[in-house]
């Protein structure tokens, strides 16, 4: 079974969503939520990593419990802004029409998520923007689902105005308590328990041009290919991304990585062995990649780099780095210094 992953860009430190949660819950609760979910809090400032969906659902559910309101995520409506998501969001919002923006959303979705799918269905009067999850519904999913809805509405309102409302909405989770709140917020008929999320837009609205030019830089699809990491597509790359995520804040631990992916350590090792790789090899490669970035892009002493990556000594780090890359850390640092 593959694991659903989503880009940390959705929760970037400067994003509206991050600011909203800090305002609603406070910094201490935000930190506690990250600890409970198994996500490093520093991941909000690392846009090129991917979070396991299961951990993100748990993070949102923690906030719901702390707020005492299972519908707390309905307040995300002004907080989920795809213009906060770097070139990915800029590429979508710089489209000439809403129809083109929705087509761009389909094309670049794999740079944001790995299993979920965006599709469009049209008849003579209406276009349905559909979002189909790639994993089973679990506790906390509804909060992420509402974030998806608000992101899509954000795109539509960039072209149709802040007061625009959808024709109808279908949600892929059971009807919650106080469900009338949903129609109050969305101002359209809402149906629960469907197989996917679907948002109805009048076909004639899809030809609408943006009300104002995007504030971000001009971005092409080639820019997306060059500048953004695509979401992991297989089990090995999913484990690799989870290791990268864990490495941001703590020494990498196979139990913690397995917990994020809902598998035990033995199962994790067996599945990796079936793919011809070991957990230790993946950790070594991820550490070497990060070490290379730090050696090339910073003046951080090698001793500090070794400590940050979890090595007990510089010599241990040097041997591991040379085993993986064929060069010593000092050799790479000297080559950079000498141009």
SERO-4910 file (N, C-alpha, C, O; in steps of 0.05 Angstrom, whole numbers):
BEGIN
 pado doro    nc1    nc2    nc3   cac1   cac2   cac3    cc1    cc2    cc3    oc1    oc2    oc3
  Unk    A     17    -24      0      0      0      0     18     25      0     36     27     16
  Unk    A     13     43    -18     28     68    -19     18     88      2     -5     87     10
  Unk    A     35    106      9     29    126     30     24    153     17     40    162      1
  Unk    A      2    166     24     -4    192     14     15    213     27     19    213     51
  Unk    A     26    230     10     45    251     18     36    277      7     25    278    -15
  Unk    A     42    299     21     35    326     12     58    345     18     72    342     38
  Unk    A     62    364      0     84    383      4     80    400     29     58    408     36
  Unk    A    102    405     43    101    422     66     95    451     59     90    467     77
  Unk    A     94    458     33     87    485     25     59    493     35     54    517     39
  Unk    A     41    474     39     14    481     47     14    493     75     -5    507     83
  Unk    A     36    488     90     37    497    118     61    514    123     72    515    145
  Unk    A     70    528    102     95    544    104     93    565    126     71    574    133
  Unk    A    116    572    137    117    589    161    104    616    156     94    628    174
  Unk    A    105    625    131     93    652    125     66    649    112     54    669    103
  Unk    A     55    625    112     29    621     99      6    631    117      9    633    141
  Unk    A    -17    636    104    -40    644    119    -50    623    138    -59    629    160
  Unk    A    -46    598    130    -55    576    148    -38    574    173    -49    571    195
  Unk    A    -12    577    171      5    577    194     -2    600    213     -3    597    237
  Unk    A     -5    624    201    -12    647    218    -39    643    232    -42    650    255
  Unk    A    -58    632    217    -85    628    229    -84    609    253    -95    615    273
  Unk    A    -69    587    250    -68    568    272    -53    579    296    -60    573    319
  Unk    A    -33    595    291    -19    608    314    -38    628    328    -37    630    352
  Unk    A    -54    642    312    -72    662    324    -94    648    340   -102    657    361
  Unk    A   -105    626    329   -127    613    342   -118    597    366   -131    597    387
  Unk    A    -95    583    364    -88    564    385    -64    573    402    -61    564    424
  Unk    A    -47    590    391    -23    599    406      1    582    399     -2    559    391
  Unk    A     25    593    404     49    579    396     53    553    411     63    533    400
  Unk    A     46    552    437     50    528    453     33    504    442     42    482    440
  Unk    A      8    510    435     -9    490    425      1    480    397     -1    457    391
  Unk    A     10    499    381     21    492    355     44    472    358     46    452    344
  Unk    A     63    479    377     86    461    382     76    433    392     87    413    383
  Unk    A     57    433    410     46    408    420     33    392    398     35    367    398
  Unk    A     20    405    380      7    391    357     27    377    340     23    355    331
  Unk    A     49    391    334     70    379    318     82    354    332     87    334    319
  Unk    A     87    357    358     98    334    372     79    310    372     88    288    367
  Unk    A     54    316    376     34    294    376     31    280    349     27    256    348
  Unk    A     35    296    328     31    285    301     56    270    290     54    255    271
  Unk    A     79    274    303    103    263    294    117    278    272    136    269    259
  Unk    A    108    303    268    120    321    247    139    340    261    133    351    282
  Unk    A    163    345    249    181    365    260    168    393    255    160    399    233
  Unk    A    168    410    275    156    436    272    172    453    252    161    470    238
  Unk    A    198    448    250    215    463    231    208    457    202    217    471    184
  Unk    A    191    436    197    184    429    170    167    452    157    166    453    132
  Unk    A    155    469    173    139    491    161    157    511    147    148    527    131
  Unk    A    183    510    152    202    528    139    220    512    119    241    522    111
  Unk    A    210    489    111    225    472     92    207    464     69    197    441     69
  Unk    A    202    481     50    181    476     30    186    453     12    167    443     -1
  Unk    A    211    443     10    217    422     -9    216    394      4    227    375     -7
  Unk    A    203    391     27    199    365     39    170    358     37    153    375     33
  Unk    A    164    332     40    136    323     38    128    310     65    144    296     77
  Unk    A    103    315     73     93    305     98     74    281     92     58    282     74
  Unk    A     76    259    108     56    238    106     28    249    113     25    263    134
  Unk    A      9    244     97    -18    254    101    -28    246    129    -41    262    143
  Unk    A    -22    221    137    -32    211    163    -23    230    185    -39    235    204
  Unk    A      1    239    184     11    257    205     -3    284    204     -9    296    225
  Unk    A     -8    294    180    -21    319    177    -50    318    187    -59    337    200
  Unk    A    -64    296    181    -91    293    191    -91    294    222   -107    307    234
  Unk    A    -71    280    234    -69    279    263    -63    307    274    -73    314    296
  Unk    A    -47    322    260    -41    349    269    -66    366    270    -71    379    290
  Unk    A    -83    365    249   -107    380    249   -127    371    270   -141    387    282
  Unk    A   -128    344    274   -147    334    294   -139    343    322   -156    347    339
  Unk    A   -113    346    327   -104    356    353   -115    384    357   -125    390    379
  Unk    A   -114    401    337   -125    428    340   -155    428    345   -165    443    361
  Unk    A   -169    409    331   -198    407    335   -204    400    364   -223    411    375
  Unk    A   -189    381    375   -194    374    403   -188    397    422   -203    402    441
  Unk    A   -166    411    417   -159    433    434   -179    456    433   -185    469    453
  Unk    A   -191    460    409   -211    481    405   -238    472    415   -256    488    419
  Unk    A   -242    445    418   -268    435    426   -289    438    404   -313    441    409
  Unk    A   -280    438    378   -298    443    356   -289    427    332   -269    433    319
  Unk    A   -304    406    325   -297    389    303   -300    403    276   -290    394    256
  Unk    A   -314    426    276   -317    441    251   -298    466    251   -303    485    237
  Unk    A   -277    465    267   -260    488    270   -247    496    243   -241    519    238
  Unk    A   -243    476    226   -229    481    200   -247    497    180   -237    505    160
  Unk    A   -272    501    186   -288    518    170   -278    547    170   -284    563    153
  Unk    A   -262    553    191   -251    580    193   -226    583    175   -213    604    175
  Unk    A   -218    562    160   -195    564    142   -200    581    118   -182    587    102
  Unk    A   -225    590    114   -232    602     88   -215    625     79   -210    628     55
  Unk    A   -205    641     97   -187    663     90   -158    656     94   -140    672     88
  Unk    A   -152    632    104   -125    625    111   -110    608     90    -86    610     88
  Unk    A   -125    592     74   -112    575     54   -110    591     28   -129    595     14
  Unk    A    -86    600     23    -80    617      0    -58    604    -17    -35    603     -8
  Unk    A    -65    596    -41    -44    582    -57    -23    601    -67     -2    593    -75
  Unk    A    -28    628    -65     -7    646    -72     16    645    -52     37    656    -58
  Unk    A     11    633    -29     32    629     -9     50    605    -16     71    601     -3
  Unk    A     43    590    -37     57    564    -42     78    566    -63     83    546    -77
  Unk    A     90    589    -66    113    591    -84    106    589   -114     84    596   -122
  Unk    A    125    579   -130    120    578   -159     96    561   -167     83    566   -187
  Unk    A     89    541   -151     66    524   -156     41    541   -157     26    539   -177
  Unk    A     36    558   -137     13    575   -137     14    597   -157     -6    603   -170
  Unk    A     38    609   -161     41    630   -181     34    621   -209     22    635   -225
  Unk    A     42    596   -215     37    585   -242      7    583   -247     -2    589   -269
  Unk    A     -8    574   -227    -37    571   -230    -50    598   -233    -67    602   -251
  Unk    A    -44    616   -216    -58    642   -215    -50    661   -238    -64    680   -243
  Unk    A    -28    655   -252    -21    672   -275    -34    663   -301    -27    673   -322
  Unk    A    -52    644   -299    -67    635   -323    -84    657   -334    -92    676   -320
  Unk    A    -91    656   -360   -106    677   -373   -136    675   -367   -150    696   -368
  Unk    A   -146    651   -361   -174    647   -354   -177    627   -332   -157    613   -326
  Unk    A   -200    626   -319   -205    606   -299   -202    578   -310   -190    560   -297
  Unk    A   -212    573   -334   -209    546   -347   -180    538   -349   -173    515   -343
  Unk    A   -163    557   -357   -135    551   -360   -122    546   -333   -105    528   -330
  Unk    A   -131    561   -313   -120    557   -285   -127    529   -275   -111    516   -262
  Unk    A   -151    520   -281   -159    493   -271   -144    471   -286   -138    451   -275
  Unk    A   -139    476   -312   -122    457   -327    -94    456   -316    -82    435   -314
  Unk    A    -83    479   -308    -57    481   -296    -56    466   -269    -37    453   -262
  Unk    A    -78    469   -254    -80    455   -229    -77    425   -233    -63    412   -218
  Unk    A    -91    415   -253    -88    386   -259    -59    379   -266    -49    358   -256
  Unk    A    -46    395   -282    -19    388   -291      2    388   -269     20    371   -268
  Unk    A     -1    407   -250     20    410   -230     13    398   -203     29    399   -184
  Unk    A    -10    385   -201    -18    372   -176      3    352   -166      8    350   -142
  Unk    A     16    337   -184     36    318   -174     60    330   -160     76    316   -147
  Unk    A     64    357   -163     85    370   -148     76    378   -120     92    388   -104
  Unk    A     52    373   -114     41    380    -87     32    355    -72     35    354    -47
  Unk    A     22    336    -86     11    311    -74     19    288    -91     24    291   -115
  Unk    A     19    263    -80     27    241    -96      5    222   -104      6    211   -126
  Unk    A    -15    218    -88    -36    199    -95    -63    212   -102    -78    201   -118
  Unk    A    -69    235    -91    -95    248    -96    -95    258   -125    -74    265   -136
  Unk    A   -119    260   -137   -121    268   -165   -141    291   -168   -162    292   -155
  Unk    A   -135    309   -186   -153    331   -194   -163    325   -222   -147    318   -239
  Unk    A   -189    328   -226   -200    324   -253   -223    344   -257   -233    356   -238
  Unk    A   -231    347   -282   -252    365   -289   -274    349   -305   -267    333   -322
  Unk    A   -299    354   -298   -321    342   -313   -340    364   -321   -347    381   -305
  Unk    A   -347    364   -347   -364    386   -357   -388    375   -371   -388    354   -384
  Unk    A   -410    390   -368   -434    386   -385   -441    412   -397   -424    430   -398
  Unk    A   -465    415   -408   -472    440   -423   -473    464   -405   -468    486   -415
  Unk    A   -478    461   -379   -482    484   -362   -461    487   -340   -457    509   -330
  Unk    A   -447    466   -333   -431    466   -309   -405    451   -312   -404    431   -327
  Unk    A   -385    460   -298   -359    445   -296   -356    437   -267   -358    454   -249
  Unk    A   -350    412   -263   -345    402   -236   -315    399   -232   -301    385   -248
  Unk    A   -304    413   -212   -276    410   -204   -275    388   -184   -286    391   -162
  Unk    A   -263    366   -191   -263    342   -174   -236    336   -162   -215    339   -175
  Unk    A   -236    328   -137   -212    321   -122   -217    294   -109   -234    291    -92
  Unk    A   -201    275   -118   -205    247   -108   -181    239    -91   -159    239   -101
  Unk    A   -187    232    -67   -165    224    -48   -154    197    -56   -168    180    -68
  Unk    A   -128    193    -50   -115    168    -57   -110    150    -34    -98    129    -37
  Unk    A   -121    158    -11   -117    141     13   -144    139     28   -163    154     22
  Unk    A   -145    121     47   -170    117     62   -175    141     81   -156    154     90
  Unk    A   -200    147     86   -207    168    105   -198    159    133   -204    137    141
  Unk    A   -185    177    147   -177    171    175   -184    195    192   -192    216    182
  Unk    A   -181    192    218   -188    213    237   -172    238    230   -148    237    226
  Unk    A   -186    260    227   -173    286    220   -174    292    191   -167    315    183
  Unk    A   -183    273    174   -182    278    145   -200    301    137   -192    317    120
  Unk    A   -223    304    151   -242    325    142   -229    353    142   -236    370    125
  Unk    A   -210    358    160   -198    384    162   -180    389    138   -180    411    127
  Unk    A   -165    368    130   -150    371    105   -168    374     81   -162    391     64
  Unk    A   -190    359     80   -209    361     58   -219    390     55   -222    400     33
  Unk    A   -226    402     78   -235    430     76   -213    449     67   -219    469     54
  Unk    A   -189    443     74   -166    459     64   -165    457     34   -160    477     20
  Unk    A   -169    433     23   -170    429     -6   -192    446    -19   -188    460    -39
  Unk    A   -216    445     -6   -239    461    -16   -232    490    -17   -237    504    -37
  Unk    A   -221    501      5   -215    529      6   -193    537    -14   -194    559    -24
  Unk    A   -174    519    -19   -154    525    -39   -166    527    -67   -159    545    -82
  Unk    A   -184    509    -73   -198    511   -100   -215    536   -101   -215    549   -122
  Unk    A   -230    542    -80   -246    566    -80   -228    591    -83   -236    610    -96
  Unk    A   -205    590    -71   -186    612    -73   -178    617   -102   -177    640   -111
  Unk    A   -174    595   -118   -168    598   -146   -191    610   -161   -188    629   -176
  Unk    A   -215    600   -156   -239    610   -170   -244    640   -164   -250    655   -182
  Unk    A   -240    648   -139   -246    675   -132   -225    695   -142   -230    719   -144
  Unk    A   -201    685   -149   -181    701   -162   -191    711   -189   -184    733   -198
  Unk    A   -209    695   -201   -220    702   -227   -248    713   -226   -256    729   -242
  Unk    A   -263    704   -206   -292    710   -205   -300    730   -183   -323    737   -180
  Unk    A   -281    738   -166   -287    757   -145   -290    745   -118   -297    721   -116
  Unk    A   -285    760    -97   -285    749    -69   -313    741    -60   -315    725    -41
  Unk    A   -334    750    -73   -361    743    -64   -373    720    -80   -396    713    -76
  Unk    A   -357    709    -98   -367    687   -115   -373    663    -97   -358    657    -78
  Unk    A   -394    648   -104   -400    623    -91   -405    601   -111   -413    606   -134
  Unk    A   -398    576   -103   -402    553   -121   -431    547   -125   -448    556   -110
  Unk    A   -437    533   -147   -464    524   -152   -473    502   -132   -496    502   -123
  Unk    A   -454    485   -126   -460    463   -107   -433    451    -98   -412    457   -109
  Unk    A   -434    434    -77   -410    422    -67   -416    394    -57   -436    389    -44
  Unk    A   -397    376    -64   -399    349    -53   -374    344    -37   -352    351    -45
  Unk    A   -377    332    -13   -354    327      5   -352    297     10   -372    283     12
  Unk    A   -328    287     13   -323    258     15   -318    249     43   -302    231     48
  Unk    A   -333    260     62   -333    250     89   -361    251    100   -378    265     90
  Unk    A   -367    235    121   -394    233    131   -404    260    142   -389    278    149
  Unk    A   -431    263    142   -443    287    151   -436    292    181   -440    274    197
  Unk    A   -424    314    187   -416    320    215   -439    332    231   -460    339    220
  Unk    A   -434    334    257   -454    349    273   -453    378    265   -433    389    255
  Unk    A   -476    392    269   -478    420    261   -471    424    232   -458    444    225
  Unk    A   -481    406    215   -474    408    186   -485    433    173   -476    440    151
  Unk    A   -505    445    185   -516    470    173   -495    491    171   -497    509    154
  Unk    A   -474    490    188   -453    510    187   -439    509    160   -429    530    151
  Unk    A   -438    486    146   -425    484    121   -439    500     99   -426    514     84
  Unk    A   -465    499     99   -480    515     79   -479    544     86   -480    561     68
  Unk    A   -477    551    112   -474    579    120   -447    590    109   -446    613    100
  Unk    A   -426    574    110   -400    583    101   -398    583     71   -388    603     59
  Unk    A   -407    562     58   -404    559     29   -426    572     13   -423    577    -11
  Unk    A   -449    578     26   -471    591     13   -480    577    -12   -487    589    -33
  Unk    A   -481    550    -11   -490    534    -33   -499    507    -22   -491    500      1
  Unk    A   -514    491    -37   -521    464    -27   -496    447    -23   -478    447    -39
  Unk    A   -495    433      0   -472    415      6   -482    387     11   -501    383     27
  Unk    A   -470    368     -2   -477    340      2   -453    325     13   -431    329      4
  Unk    A   -458    308     33   -436    294     47   -436    264     39   -455    254     26
  Unk    A   -414    251     45   -412    222     41   -408    214     12   -413    190      6
  Unk    A   -398    231     -5   -393    224    -33   -365    211    -35   -350    211    -16
  Unk    A   -359    201    -58   -334    187    -63   -311    206    -68   -288    198    -68
  Unk    A   -317    231    -72   -296    251    -79   -306    279    -71   -330    282    -64
  Unk    A   -289    298    -71   -296    326    -68   -303    336    -96   -289    331   -115
  Unk    A   -325    351    -99   -332    363   -124   -344    391   -119   -360    395   -101
  Unk    A   -335    410   -135   -345    438   -133   -355    446   -160   -341    445   -180
  Unk    A   -380    456   -161   -393    463   -186   -389    492   -193   -393    510   -177
  Unk    A   -380    497   -218   -376    524   -229   -392    526   -255   -391    507   -271
  Unk    A   -405    548   -259   -420    551   -284   -400    551   -307   -378    563   -306
  Unk    A   -407    538   -329   -389    535   -352   -381    563   -363   -358    567   -371
  Unk    A   -400    581   -363   -394    608   -374   -373    623   -356   -359    641   -366
  Unk    A   -372    616   -331   -353    629   -313   -324    621   -319   -306    636   -311
  Unk    A   -321    598   -331   -294    588   -336   -278    605   -356   -253    603   -358
  Unk    A   -292    622   -372   -278    639   -391   -269    666   -378   -257    683   -391
  Unk    A   -276    669   -352   -269    694   -338   -239    698   -335   -225    679   -328
  Unk    A   -230    722   -341   -202    729   -338   -197    738   -309   -216    745   -295
  Unk    A   -172    737   -299   -167    745   -271   -175    774   -266   -172    791   -284
  Unk    A   -185    779   -243   -193    806   -236   -169    824   -232   -171    849   -236
  Unk    A   -146    813   -225   -122    828   -222    -98    810   -229   -100    785   -225
  Unk    A    -76    822   -238    -53    806   -245    -41    793   -220    -43    804   -198
  Unk    A    -30    769   -223    -17    756   -201      6    772   -191     22    783   -207
  Unk    A      9    774   -164     31    789   -152     58    775   -155     79    787   -152
  Unk    A     57    749   -159     82    733   -160     96    736   -186     86    747   -205
  Unk    A    121    726   -188    136    727   -213    124    709   -234    109    690   -228
  Unk    A    130    715   -259    120    698   -281    133    671   -279    157    668   -277
  Unk    A    116    650   -280    126    623   -278    115    606   -301     91    608   -308
  Unk    A    132    589   -312    124    571   -334    124    543   -323    134    537   -301
  Unk    A    113    524   -339    113    496   -332    142    486   -330    148    469   -314
  Unk    A    159    496   -348    188    489   -347    200    497   -320    217    483   -309
  Unk    A    192    520   -310    202    529   -284    194    510   -262    210    503   -245
  Unk    A    169    500   -264    160    481   -244    177    456   -245    185    445   -224
  Unk    A    182    446   -269    198    422   -272    226    425   -260    237    407   -247
  Unk    A    238    449   -265    265    454   -256    267    459   -226    285    450   -212
  Unk    A    247    474   -215    250    486   -189    236    471   -167    240    476   -143
  Unk    A    218    452   -174    203    439   -153    207    409   -154    211    397   -175
  Unk    A    207    397   -131    210    368   -128    182    355   -131    163    364   -118
  Unk    A    181    335   -148    155    321   -151    150    303   -127    169    292   -115
  Unk    A    125    300   -120    118    283    -97    127    254   -102    127    245   -125
  Unk    A    135    240    -81    145    212    -84    124    194    -97    100    196    -91
  Unk    A    134    176   -115    115    159   -130    116    130   -122     98    115   -129
  Unk    A    136    122   -107    139     94   -100    147     91    -70    151    111    -57
  Unk    A    148     67    -60    153     63    -32    180     73    -23    183     85     -3
  Unk    A    201     67    -39    228     75    -32    230    105    -30    241    116    -11
  Unk    A    219    119    -50    221    149    -49    204    160    -27    211    181    -16
  Unk    A    182    147    -20    166    155      3    181    153     29    181    171     46
  Unk    A    195    131     33    212    127     57    234    148     57    240    160     78
  Unk    A    247    152     34    268    172     32    258    200     40    272    214     55
  Unk    A    234    208     31    224    234     38    217    236     67    221    257     80
  Unk    A    208    214     79    202    214    108    227    216    124    227    229    145
  Unk    A    248    203    115    274    206    128    284    236    127    293    247    146
  Unk    A    281    248    103    288    276    100    272    294    120    283    312    132
  Unk    A    247    287    123    230    302    141    239    299    170    242    318    184
  Unk    A    244    274    178    252    269    206    279    282    212    284    291    234
  Unk    A    297    282    192    324    292    196    324    322    202    344    332    213
  Unk    A    303    336    196    302    365    200    305    372    230    315    394    237
  Unk    A    296    354    247    294    362    276    307    342    295    313    350    317
  Unk    A    310    318    287    320    297    306    336    276    291    333    274    267
  Unk    A    352    260    306    365    238    293    345    219    281    324    214    293
  Unk    A    350    209    257    331    191    243    329    165    258    349    153    265
  Unk    A    304    156    262    298    132    278    278    115    261    258    126    252
  Unk    A    284     90    258    268     73    241    240     70    252    220     68    237
  Unk    A    237     70    279    211     67    291    194     92    285    170     89    279
  Unk    A    206    116    286    191    140    281    183    142    251    161    150    245
  Unk    A    201    134    233    195    134    205    172    115    199    154    121    184
  Unk    A    174     91    211    153     71    207    126     81    217    105     76    205
  Unk    A    126     94    240    101    105    252     88    125    233     64    125    230
  Unk    A    104    142    220     93    161    201     80    147    178     61    158    166
  Unk    A     90    124    171     81    109    147     62     87    154     53     72    136
  Unk    A     55     84    180     36     64    189     46     35    184     30     17    179
  Unk    A     72     31    187     84      4    185    104      1    208    116     20    217
  Unk    A    107    -24    217    126    -30    237    154    -31    225    157    -34    201
  Unk    A    175    -29    242    202    -29    232    210    -54    217    224    -52    197
  Unk    A    201    -77    225    207   -102    210    194   -102    183    207   -109    163
  Unk    A    169    -94    182    156    -92    156    169    -72    138    173    -77    114
  Unk    A    177    -49    149    191    -29    134    217    -40    122    223    -36     99
  Unk    A    233    -53    139    258    -65    129    253    -86    108    268    -88     88
  Unk    A    233   -103    112    227   -124     92    219   -112     65    228   -122     45
  Unk    A    202    -92     66    192    -80     41    215    -66     26    216    -67      1
  Unk    A    233    -54     41    256    -41     28    275    -62     17    286    -59     -5
  Unk    A    278    -84     31    295   -106     21    284   -117     -5    299   -124    -23
  Unk    A    257   -119     -7    244   -128    -31    251   -110    -55    250   -118    -78
  Unk    A    257    -84    -48    263    -65    -69    293    -63    -74    303    -47    -90
  Unk    A    309    -79    -59    338    -80    -63    353    -58    -49    375    -51    -58
  Unk    A    343    -47    -27    356    -26    -12    351    -31     17    332    -43     25
  Unk    A    369    -20     34    365    -22     63    358      6     75    364     26     63
  Unk    A    346      6     98    340     31    112    366     46    117    367     71    113
  Unk    A    386     33    126    411     46    132    423     60    107    433     82    109
  Unk    A    421     46     84    431     59     59    416     84     52    427    104     44
  Unk    A    389     83     56    373    107     50    381    130     69    384    153     60
  Unk    A    384    124     94    392    145    114    419    157    106    423    181    107
  Unk    A    438    140     98    464    149     90    463    168     65    476    188     65
  Unk    A    446    160     46    443    177     22    430    204     28    439    224     18
  Unk    A    409    203     45    396    228     52    415    246     68    416    270     63
  Unk    A    430    235     86    449    250    102    470    262     83    478    285     86
  Unk    A    480    246     64    500    256     45    490    279     28    504    298     23
  Unk    A    465    277     19    453    298      4    451    324     20    458    345     10
  Unk    A    443    322     45    441    346     62    468    357     68    473    381     68
  Unk    A    487    339     74    515    348     79    526    363     55    540    383     59
  Unk    A    522    352     31    532    365      7    520    393      4    535    412     -3
  Unk    A    494    396     10    482    423      9    495    442     28    501    465     21
  Unk    A    500    433     53    512    450     73    541    456     67    550    478     72
  Unk    A    556    437     57    584    441     50    587    461     27    606    477     27
  Unk    A    569    459      8    571    477    -15    558    504    -11    568    524    -21
  Unk    A    537    505      5    522    530      6    525    546     32    513    567     34
  Unk    A    541    536     51    544    551     76    574    549     85    590    535     74
  Unk    A    580    565    106    606    564    118    606    550    145    624    552    161
  Unk    A    584    534    150    582    520    175    605    500    177    611    485    159
  Unk    A    619    501    200    642    483    204    634    453    201    611    446    207
  Unk    A    652    437    191    647    409    186    638    395    212    621    377    212
  Unk    A    650    403    235    643    391    260    613    396    266    600    377    276
  Unk    A    603    420    261    575    426    266    557    411    247    535    402    255
  Unk    A    566    408    222    550    393    203    547    364    212    525    352    210
  Unk    A    569    353    221    568    325    231    548    322    254    533    303    254
  Unk    A    549    341    272    530    340    295    502    343    287    484    329    297
  Unk    A    497    362    268    469    366    259    457    342    246    433    337    248
  Unk    A    474    326    232    465    303    218    464    278    235    457    256    226
  Unk    A    471    281    261    469    258    279    493    241    282    491    219    294
  Unk    A    516    249    272    541    234    274    554    240    301    553    263    310
  Unk    A    566    220    313    578    223    339    605    237    338    614    247    358
  Unk    A    618    237    315    644    250    312    648    258    283    635    249    265
  Unk    A    667    277    279    674    286    252    685    263    236    679    260    212
  Unk    A    702    246    248    714    223    234    693    204    224    694    193    202
  Unk    A    673    198    241    651    180    233    636    192    210    629    178    191
  Unk    A    630    218    211    617    232    189    633    231    164    622    225    142
  Unk    A    659    236    166    676    236    143    677    209    129    676    208    104
  Unk    A    679    188    144    680    161    133    653    154    119    653    144     96
  Unk    A    631    161    132    605    155    120    600    171     95    590    161     75
  Unk    A    609    197     95    605    214     71    622    204     48    613    203     25
  Unk    A    647    196     54    665    186     33    654    159     22    656    154     -2
  Unk    A    643    143     39    633    117     30    609    121     11    606    106     -8
  Unk    A    594    142     15    570    147     -1    576    163    -26    565    157    -48
  Unk    A    594    183    -24    598    201    -46    625    197    -60    629    206    -83
  Unk    A    644    183    -47    670    180    -59    690    202    -53    713    201    -62
  Unk    A    681    222    -37    698    245    -30    696    250      0    675    244     12
  Unk    A    717    262     11    715    270     39    702    298     41    703    313     22
  Unk    A    689    304     63    676    330     66    696    353     62    689    373     50
  Unk    A    720    350     73    740    371     70    748    376     41    752    398     33
  Unk    A    749    354     25    756    357     -3    734    373    -18    741    390    -34
  Unk    A    709    367    -12    687    381    -25    687    410    -17    684    428    -34
  Unk    A    691    416      9    692    444     18    715    459      5    712    482     -2
  Unk    A    738    446      2    761    459    -11    756    465    -40    764    486    -51
  Unk    A    742    446    -54    736    451    -83    718    474    -86    721    490   -104
  Unk    A    698    477    -68    680    500    -69    695    525    -64    691    545    -78
  Unk    A    713    525    -44    728    549    -37    747    558    -60    752    582    -63
  Unk    A    757    539    -75    776    545    -97    762    550   -123    775    553   -144
  Unk    A    735    550   -123    720    556   -147    719    532   -166    706    534   -187
***
